[in-house]
Amino acid sequence: MHKIILGLSLLFISACGVKQTQSMLSSGDYDGAIDRAIEGLRTNKNSKSNQDYVYLLEESFAKAKERDEASIQLLIKENNSSNYERIYDLYKQLMKRQEKIKPLLTLKLLKENRNAIFPFKDYTDELLASKTKFTSYLYQNAKKLLTSSNKLDCREAYDDLIYLDQLNPNYLDVRKLIDEAQFKGTDFVYVSTKNDTQMIIPSRLQDDLLDFGTLGLNDKWTVYHSKKQSSITYDFSLVITFRAITLSPEQVKEKQFTKEKQVKDGTKPLLDANGNNVKDQNGNNVLVDNMKTVSISIFEFTQFKSCQVTAKVDFIDQRTTQLIDTFPLSSEYVFNYIYANYNGDKRACETDYYSYFDRRAIPFPTSEQMVYDSGEDLKNKLKSILIRNKFRK
């Protein structure tokens, strides 16, 4: 019984596969039909139940071959150099299709008592000739693109040259041209700071903000420089203008409060309703926690000082000197230090608070240090702006 059910299941799966292959063939998806038929024949190519796959494979291959060869002839007649890539790809497709089928041969058509016919052809010469033409076209077109002042053309040349180098390694001076295309297609951005506040900006902060190497923002087509290089013509500039620095006065806030809490203070005998000791089964006194109310007076001191830095980021097109976009930039750094002392039993407050009792007042950070400490947040926000907003839309 189990064998019958298994057999019926396999027949159903096979029938569905054949129907799917027929649908692909009818819709013109010849390669899809070929792949599906090959999959169906891979387990037992000589099985009677797989004969439909053999017929479908034979027909799909013939139609795919006819279609591709007709396309090649039409493209050749058009005599357009931009067709070289398509011609080359079609020859590769013809050869790849044959290589898929070869491992299955020979395939028999049992009813017709013949082998399935697959008119293979050696396309090696045609493939090499089309590859030569395509290689030459890519090379000449890339060199032409590199004469353009448009960076996007140079980036297109770069992509073509990379593909050409994979297609035909060490072809002429392609490696040199790749470097040229990379350089010509790159946007160079000069980054600087400007101080419109009434305060001196710490040099360390300016240096950190201009250290774009730590931000990891240089990418394939964008390079940031904080120091101008005479050999570079800059495409864009990024100006970070400090507009205001606000520092609060140094403050020490005092707060006094009390806490009460019941805590365990040893043990005591458990008494019944009559005031007698309760005994356990061994005759011993039953002991319970002796709870005691303790209190504490806490004197808490908070040292507070804040610094807010506001700035703006300007994107400028160096070729036209026009402002492209402006973004606000701000950061706040807060110094908040708490210490405390107490009278009473410190068990009355939470253990997390104990660390404050071990502290003493410390010197306030200098204004310069606080401005500098805001820099890390400024850098992260600047990075976020640059990731979300590109110079070249």
Secondary structure per residue as TSV (DSSP state, phi and psi in degrees):
chain	resnum	aa	ss	phi	psi
A	1	M	-	360.0	-45.0
A	2	H	H	-62.1	-38.0
A	3	K	H	-65.5	-37.8
A	4	I	H	-65.2	-45.2
A	5	I	H	-62.4	-43.6
A	6	L	H	-61.9	-41.6
A	7	G	H	-63.7	-42.7
A	8	L	H	-64.3	-38.1
A	9	S	H	-63.8	-43.3
A	10	L	H	-65.0	-38.7
A	11	L	H	-64.2	-39.6
A	12	F	H	-65.3	-44.8
A	13	I	H	-61.6	-42.7
A	14	S	H	-63.8	-42.5
A	15	A	H	-63.0	-40.4
A	16	C	H	-64.1	-40.5
A	17	G	H	-64.6	-40.6
A	18	V	H	-64.8	-44.5
A	19	K	H	-61.9	-40.2
A	20	Q	H	-64.4	-40.6
A	21	T	H	-65.4	-42.3
A	22	Q	H	-61.6	-39.3
A	23	S	H	-63.9	-42.2
A	24	M	H	-62.3	-43.4
A	25	L	H	-62.2	-44.9
A	26	S	H	-65.3	-30.9
A	27	S	T	-87.5	-1.1
A	28	G	T	89.8	5.4
A	29	D	-	-86.5	71.6
A	30	Y	H	-65.5	-42.0
A	31	D	H	-68.9	-34.0
A	32	G	H	-63.9	-41.8
A	33	A	H	-65.3	-39.0
A	34	I	H	-62.2	-47.5
A	35	D	H	-61.4	-40.8
A	36	R	H	-68.7	-39.7
A	37	A	H	-66.9	-41.5
A	38	I	H	-61.3	-40.6
A	39	E	H	-62.3	-40.6
A	40	G	H	-68.0	-28.4
A	41	L	H	-91.7	-10.1
A	42	R	S	-64.3	-34.4
A	43	T	S	-78.8	-45.5
A	44	N	-	-151.6	88.8
A	45	K	T	-68.9	-21.6
A	46	N	T	-95.2	4.2
A	47	S	-	-70.1	141.0
A	48	K	G	-61.1	-34.3
A	49	S	G	-68.8	-13.2
A	50	N	G	-103.1	9.1
A	51	Q	H	-61.8	-35.3
A	52	D	H	-60.0	-36.2
A	53	Y	H	-64.1	-37.1
A	54	V	H	-64.7	-45.9
A	55	Y	H	-60.9	-45.1
A	56	L	H	-65.4	-37.8
A	57	L	H	-65.5	-42.9
A	58	E	H	-61.0	-46.5
A	59	E	H	-69.3	-43.1
A	60	S	H	-63.0	-41.3
A	61	F	H	-63.5	-45.0
A	62	A	H	-61.2	-43.9
A	63	K	H	-70.7	-38.3
A	64	A	H	-65.3	-42.5
A	65	K	H	-62.7	-45.6
A	66	E	H	-62.3	-43.2
A	67	R	H	-63.3	-47.4
A	68	D	H	-66.9	-41.1
A	69	E	H	-66.6	-36.5
A	70	A	H	-66.9	-39.0
A	71	S	H	-63.7	-41.2
A	72	I	H	-61.7	-45.4
A	73	Q	H	-62.7	-39.2
A	74	L	H	-66.0	-43.0
A	75	L	H	-65.0	-37.8
A	76	I	H	-65.5	-41.6
A	77	K	H	-65.0	-31.0
A	78	E	H	-66.0	-24.6
A	79	N	T	54.4	45.8
A	80	N	-	-115.4	122.3
A	81	S	G	-62.0	-22.9
A	82	S	G	-70.5	-10.0
A	83	N	G	-85.2	-7.5
A	84	Y	H	-60.3	-38.8
A	85	E	H	-64.2	-44.8
A	86	R	H	-63.3	-41.1
A	87	I	H	-62.3	-45.4
A	88	Y	H	-60.8	-44.7
A	89	D	H	-63.4	-37.4
A	90	L	H	-66.6	-40.2
A	91	Y	H	-64.7	-39.8
A	92	K	H	-61.9	-39.8
A	93	Q	H	-65.4	-41.5
A	94	L	H	-61.0	-43.7
A	95	M	H	-71.1	-40.5
A	96	K	H	-63.5	-38.8
A	97	R	H	-62.9	-42.3
A	98	Q	H	-64.0	-40.5
A	99	E	H	-65.5	-28.6
A	100	K	H	-66.2	-38.0
A	101	I	H	-84.8	-31.4
A	102	K	G	-50.9	-43.1
A	103	P	G	-61.8	-21.5
A	104	L	G	-85.0	-17.9
A	105	L	-	-68.5	143.5
A	106	T	-	-93.9	142.5
A	107	L	-	-107.8	128.7
A	108	K	E	-101.5	142.8
A	109	L	E	-105.3	101.2
A	110	L	T	-64.5	-42.5
A	111	K	T	-64.7	-34.9
A	112	E	T	-94.6	-2.4
A	113	N	T	51.4	49.1
A	114	R	E	-148.4	166.7
A	115	N	E	-87.0	145.7
A	116	A	-	-62.3	143.5
A	117	I	-	-100.9	124.8
A	118	F	-	-130.7	97.2
A	119	P	-	-72.6	79.3
A	120	F	-	-69.0	154.2
A	121	K	-	-142.4	145.7
A	122	D	-	-85.8	108.6
A	123	Y	-	-97.7	13.6
A	124	T	H	-55.6	-48.6
A	125	D	H	-63.4	-44.2
A	126	E	H	-64.0	-39.8
A	127	L	H	-63.3	-46.2
A	128	L	H	-65.4	-39.4
A	129	A	H	-65.1	-42.2
A	130	S	H	-69.0	-34.2
A	131	K	H	-65.5	-40.4
A	132	T	H	-62.8	-44.4
A	133	K	H	-66.3	-41.6
A	134	F	H	-66.7	-40.6
A	135	T	H	-60.3	-46.6
A	136	S	H	-62.8	-40.4
A	137	Y	H	-63.4	-46.8
A	138	L	H	-59.2	-42.6
A	139	Y	H	-64.2	-50.8
A	140	Q	H	-66.2	-39.5
A	141	N	H	-67.3	-38.7
A	142	A	H	-64.8	-42.4
A	143	K	H	-63.0	-37.1
A	144	K	H	-66.0	-43.8
A	145	L	H	-62.5	-32.4
A	146	L	T	-71.4	-13.1
A	147	T	T	-83.2	-8.6
A	148	S	-	-78.6	149.7
A	149	S	S	-88.5	-3.0
A	150	N	-	-84.4	119.5
A	151	K	H	-63.6	-31.4
A	152	L	H	-65.4	-33.7
A	153	D	H	-64.5	-39.6
A	154	C	H	-67.7	-33.6
A	155	R	H	-69.4	-37.1
A	156	E	H	-63.7	-41.0
A	157	A	H	-61.6	-40.5
A	158	Y	H	-59.6	-48.1
A	159	D	H	-60.9	-42.2
A	160	D	H	-64.8	-39.6
A	161	L	H	-70.3	-36.4
A	162	I	H	-63.0	-43.9
A	163	Y	H	-64.2	-41.7
A	164	L	H	-61.6	-40.2
A	165	D	H	-67.0	-31.5
A	166	Q	H	-74.4	-37.1
A	167	L	H	-71.3	-41.5
A	168	N	S	-142.7	79.9
A	169	P	T	-55.3	142.1
A	170	N	T	63.3	30.4
A	171	Y	-	-77.3	120.4
A	172	L	T	42.7	-129.5
A	173	D	T	-106.4	37.0
A	174	V	H	-60.1	-40.8
A	175	R	H	-61.7	-38.9
A	176	K	H	-66.8	-40.5
A	177	L	H	-68.3	-31.3
A	178	I	H	-62.2	-44.8
A	179	D	H	-62.6	-39.9
A	180	E	H	-64.5	-43.5
A	181	A	H	-65.2	-38.6
A	182	Q	H	-61.8	-45.2
A	183	F	H	-66.6	-47.8
A	184	K	H	-68.4	-26.3
A	185	G	H	-88.5	-6.1
A	186	T	-	-84.9	136.7
A	187	D	E	-88.1	122.5
A	188	F	E	-100.8	129.1
A	189	V	E	-118.7	124.8
A	190	Y	E	-94.2	125.7
A	191	V	E	-109.0	132.9
A	192	S	E	-145.3	166.3
A	193	T	E	-119.7	156.4
A	194	K	E	-139.4	138.8
A	195	N	E	-109.6	107.5
A	196	D	-	-105.8	13.3
A	197	T	S	-91.4	177.4
A	198	Q	S	-99.0	15.4
A	199	M	S	-120.6	161.2
A	200	I	-	-84.0	123.9
A	201	I	-	-79.5	127.1
A	202	P	-	-55.4	132.2
A	203	S	H	-61.5	-32.0
A	204	R	H	-62.1	-38.9
A	205	L	H	-65.4	-45.1
A	206	Q	H	-62.4	-41.4
A	207	D	H	-63.2	-41.4
A	208	D	H	-66.0	-43.3
A	209	L	H	-63.8	-31.6
A	210	L	H	-88.8	-4.4
A	211	D	-	-85.3	79.4
A	212	F	G	-72.5	-13.8
A	213	G	G	-62.6	-32.5
A	214	T	G	-78.2	-15.9
A	215	L	T	-85.6	-18.8
A	216	G	T	64.6	36.6
A	217	L	-	-94.9	-18.6
A	218	N	-	-61.2	131.0
A	219	D	-	-129.4	-166.5
A	220	K	S	-56.6	-38.4
A	221	W	S	-121.5	9.2
A	222	T	E	-136.0	127.7
A	223	V	E	-129.9	130.6
A	224	Y	E	-103.7	135.0
A	225	H	E	-124.7	133.8
A	226	S	S	-98.6	-10.1
A	227	K	S	-125.0	125.9
A	228	K	-	-66.2	140.5
A	229	Q	-	-112.6	130.3
A	230	S	T	-62.9	-24.7
A	231	S	T	-84.2	-3.7
A	232	I	-	-109.4	134.0
A	233	T	-	-97.9	115.4
A	234	Y	-	-82.2	138.4
A	235	D	S	-89.4	-36.8
A	236	F	E	-139.2	159.9
A	237	S	E	-129.3	148.7
A	238	L	E	-121.9	117.5
A	239	V	E	-113.7	121.5
A	240	I	E	-99.1	109.3
A	241	T	E	-103.7	117.1
A	242	F	E	-77.0	122.4
A	243	R	E	-101.9	-35.1
A	244	A	E	-159.1	145.5
A	245	I	E	-128.7	117.7
A	246	T	E	-113.5	122.2
A	247	L	E	-116.7	128.3
A	248	S	-	-79.3	158.7
A	249	P	-	-68.9	159.1
A	250	E	-	-71.2	127.5
A	251	Q	E	-127.8	143.4
A	252	V	E	-124.2	111.8
A	253	K	E	-98.9	133.9
A	254	E	E	-110.6	144.1
A	255	K	E	-145.8	133.7
A	256	Q	E	-120.0	135.1
A	257	F	E	-153.8	160.2
A	258	T	E	-118.8	155.0
A	259	K	E	-138.2	146.9
A	260	E	E	-126.7	150.5
A	261	K	E	-160.9	144.9
A	262	Q	E	-88.7	128.8
A	263	V	E	-129.1	158.4
A	264	K	E	-75.0	130.8
A	265	D	E	-131.2	71.9
A	266	G	E	80.1	-160.1
A	267	T	E	-129.7	167.0
A	268	K	E	-149.0	158.4
A	269	P	E	-67.4	144.8
A	270	L	-	-83.0	129.3
A	271	L	B	-107.5	146.8
A	272	D	-	-86.6	-172.7
A	273	A	T	-63.6	-21.1
A	274	N	T	-95.6	4.0
A	275	G	S	85.7	10.8
A	276	N	-	-94.6	151.1
A	277	N	B	-66.2	136.5
A	278	V	-	-86.7	132.2
A	279	K	B	-104.7	150.8
A	280	D	-	-87.9	-174.9
A	281	Q	T	-66.7	-17.5
A	282	N	T	-95.8	1.7
A	283	G	S	88.1	7.5
A	284	N	-	-90.6	151.7
A	285	N	B	-64.5	135.7
A	286	V	-	-82.5	125.5
A	287	L	E	-103.0	144.5
A	288	V	E	-130.7	162.3
A	289	D	E	-62.5	138.1
A	290	N	E	-96.1	107.7
A	291	M	E	-90.7	139.7
A	292	K	E	-134.0	139.8
A	293	T	E	-88.9	122.7
A	294	V	E	-119.0	157.9
A	295	S	E	-138.5	160.5
A	296	I	E	-145.4	142.1
A	297	S	E	-107.9	122.4
A	298	I	E	-110.3	134.9
A	299	F	E	-113.5	105.6
A	300	E	E	-103.9	135.2
A	301	F	E	-122.4	131.5
A	302	T	E	-120.0	117.5
A	303	Q	E	-89.2	126.5
A	304	F	E	-134.4	136.3
A	305	K	E	-157.6	137.6
A	306	S	E	-129.6	156.4
A	307	C	E	-138.2	128.0
A	308	Q	E	-120.3	128.0
A	309	V	E	-114.6	125.4
A	310	T	E	-117.1	141.4
A	311	A	E	-150.2	178.2
A	312	K	E	-138.2	154.5
A	313	V	E	-118.4	120.3
A	314	D	E	-105.9	131.0
A	315	F	E	-98.1	123.0
A	316	I	E	-125.8	133.6
A	317	D	E	-81.5	113.9
A	318	Q	T	-68.2	-26.8
A	319	R	T	-72.6	-35.9
A	320	T	T	-108.0	-9.4
A	321	T	T	60.1	19.5
A	322	Q	E	-89.1	143.8
A	323	L	E	-74.1	124.2
A	324	I	E	-86.5	-46.9
A	325	D	E	-163.2	158.8
A	326	T	E	-133.5	139.4
A	327	F	E	-132.6	137.2
A	328	P	E	-74.6	150.9
A	329	L	E	-143.3	126.4
A	330	S	E	-149.6	156.4
A	331	S	E	-153.4	147.3
A	332	E	E	-127.9	132.5
A	333	Y	E	-117.7	128.6
A	334	V	E	-118.3	127.6
A	335	F	E	-97.8	116.2
A	336	N	E	-136.3	105.3
A	337	Y	E	-123.6	127.7
A	338	I	E	-116.9	134.6
A	339	Y	E	-140.5	163.8
A	340	A	E	-155.5	160.3
A	341	N	E	-135.7	172.6
A	342	Y	E	-152.5	162.8
A	343	N	E	-124.6	137.0
A	344	G	E	114.3	-154.6
A	345	D	-	-102.7	113.9
A	346	K	G	-70.5	-9.9
A	347	R	G	-65.0	-14.1
A	348	A	G	-74.6	-12.9
A	349	C	S	-113.4	169.7
A	350	E	-	-67.4	145.5
A	351	T	G	-62.9	-27.0
A	352	D	G	-62.6	-22.7
A	353	Y	G	-85.2	-14.6
A	354	Y	H	-55.8	-34.7
A	355	S	H	-61.3	-28.1
A	356	Y	H	-66.6	-27.5
A	357	F	H	-71.9	-20.9
A	358	D	T	-87.8	-2.1
A	359	R	-	-96.8	160.6
A	360	R	-	-133.6	166.8
A	361	A	-	-59.1	144.1
A	362	I	-	-124.8	160.1
A	363	P	-	-63.7	143.0
A	364	F	-	-68.7	145.7
A	365	P	-	-66.0	150.5
A	366	T	-	-70.2	160.4
A	367	S	H	-61.0	-40.1
A	368	E	H	-61.8	-41.7
A	369	Q	H	-64.6	-39.4
A	370	M	H	-68.2	-39.1
A	371	V	H	-62.1	-42.6
A	372	Y	H	-65.0	-40.7
A	373	D	H	-64.9	-21.3
A	374	S	T	-74.7	-12.1
A	375	G	H	-63.2	-37.6
A	376	E	H	-62.6	-42.2
A	377	D	H	-66.6	-39.7
A	378	L	H	-60.3	-42.7
A	379	K	H	-62.8	-42.6
A	380	N	H	-64.8	-39.3
A	381	K	H	-70.1	-37.0
A	382	L	H	-64.3	-41.8
A	383	K	H	-60.7	-42.8
A	384	S	H	-61.7	-40.9
A	385	I	H	-61.8	-44.9
A	386	L	H	-70.7	-31.1
A	387	I	H	-70.3	-40.8
A	388	R	H	-79.1	-24.8
A	389	N	S	-127.9	111.2
A	390	K	-	-91.2	150.3
A	391	F	S	-66.0	-42.3
A	392	R	-	-103.7	110.9
A	393	K	-	-71.7	360.0
